[in-house]
Amino acid sequence: MGLFEGKTALIFGVANDRSIAWGIAQALHREGCELAFSYGAPPLEKRVRPLAESVGAKLVEECDVGDDAAIERLFKKVQETYGTIDVLVHSIAFADRRDLQGRFVDTSRDGFKMALDISAFSLVALTRAAEPLMTNGGSILTLTYYGSVKVAPQYNVMGVAKAALESCVRYLASDLGSKGIRVNAISAGPIKTLAAAGVAGFKKILTYSEQASPLRTLVTIEDVGNTALWLLSDWSRGVTGEIVYVDAGWNIMGLTVPLEHLDEMK
Ligand SMILES: NC(=O)c1ccc[n+]([C@@H]2O[C@H](COP(=O)([O-])OP(=O)(O)OC[C@H]3O[C@@H](n4cnc5c(N)ncnc54)[C@H](O)[C@@H]3O)[C@@H](O)[C@H]2O)c1
């Protein structure tokens, strides 16, 4: 019997089959979880619906997480379809491309608001909407990146948004713990996805991370999916408010050495 047999997960953030949310969805499906999907904008439907149908999803609905009325409509449908849910996956981020290059100091007020709203506040809004549906307790998971705690070139306003998101994880975990609802984040290493392509110089980040991380590899959406299984299941019953790194060990390194000098230092 699968680890998630009899459980239902609502997954936000599948845009295509390279999305981290899709890696998590596939892992949950393998363990017998019932899956529902929400995608961010109408043009994504043609990619998301076939993926959702391939894992037997009964509910595939659009929801722009910047719109409170859309969130309310979506959760009403989720309640009508499933009654309760056990798992919520928030795998969403957005910033204006202009704010993911150049100097952070030049971030506009509107760009800052947008990045923080869609990438951080949305976790609060979705958690609030999910709480009444998690009557048997639950597990909520979001995705973050190391650019929240240290400066990563060009990550700029998204680093600030991820810092806010990680703080939201702790406050939400504290609020909801007494109801048996846990809230955690996975801090993933760089993965070539649609969102990542928006960060200037992302290819170099991939090369550098692969060559300089302790495991000398890039992580995959399957790696993230497998750790997500642990965080979303009862195996991690005693864990909440945590940021778990799935980054081939990158975050433990204290000295980042330019690639061309790595070998000569051995
Ligand atoms: N790819 C990486 O290197 C990496 C590393 C660490 C963390 N992350 C995080 O993982 C998460 C998923 O990103 P991904 O890399 O899988 O890319 P992705 O482009 O596949 O997923 C991002 C998702 O956010 C959704 N989204 C954006 N604005 C939205 C809105 N207003 N309403 C609803 N949905 C909206 C998009 O539709 C898309 O499905 C993000 O939070 C990202 O910051 C990614």
The ligand as an ORCA input file, in Angstrom:
! r2SCAN-3c Opt
* xyz 0 1
  N      14.199     26.037    -10.747
  C      15.023     26.359     -9.765
  O      16.232     26.458     -9.948
  C      14.470     26.605     -8.381
  C      15.333     26.499     -7.274
  C      14.823     26.728     -5.998
  C      13.495     27.059     -5.843
  N      12.674     27.158     -6.938
  C      11.272     27.510     -6.726
  O      10.452     26.450     -7.134
  C       9.153     26.964     -7.400
  C       8.660     26.403     -8.722
  O       9.416     26.929     -9.793
  P       9.953     26.032    -10.991
  O      11.416     26.231    -11.023
  O       9.380     24.687    -10.925
  O       9.422     26.824    -12.275
  P       8.004     26.767    -13.044
  O       8.031     27.926    -13.977
  O       7.787     25.440    -13.620
  O       6.956     27.022    -11.868
  C       6.611     28.303    -11.399
  C       5.113     28.311    -11.309
  O       4.634     29.525    -10.709
  C       3.376     29.756    -11.314
  N       2.896     31.119    -11.090
  C       3.562     32.288    -11.337
  N       2.748     33.328    -11.061
  C       1.559     32.812    -10.637
  C       0.329     33.360    -10.221
  N       0.117     34.705    -10.188
  N      -0.674     32.523     -9.846
  C      -0.493     31.191     -9.873
  N       0.650     30.585    -10.263
  C       1.656     31.411    -10.646
  C       3.643     29.487    -12.785
  O       2.442     29.347    -13.508
  C       4.447     28.212    -12.695
  O       3.613     27.084    -12.717
  C       9.276     28.486     -7.355
  O       8.872     28.942     -6.082
  C      10.771     28.681     -7.536
  O      11.221     29.921     -7.018
  C      13.142     26.916     -8.197
*
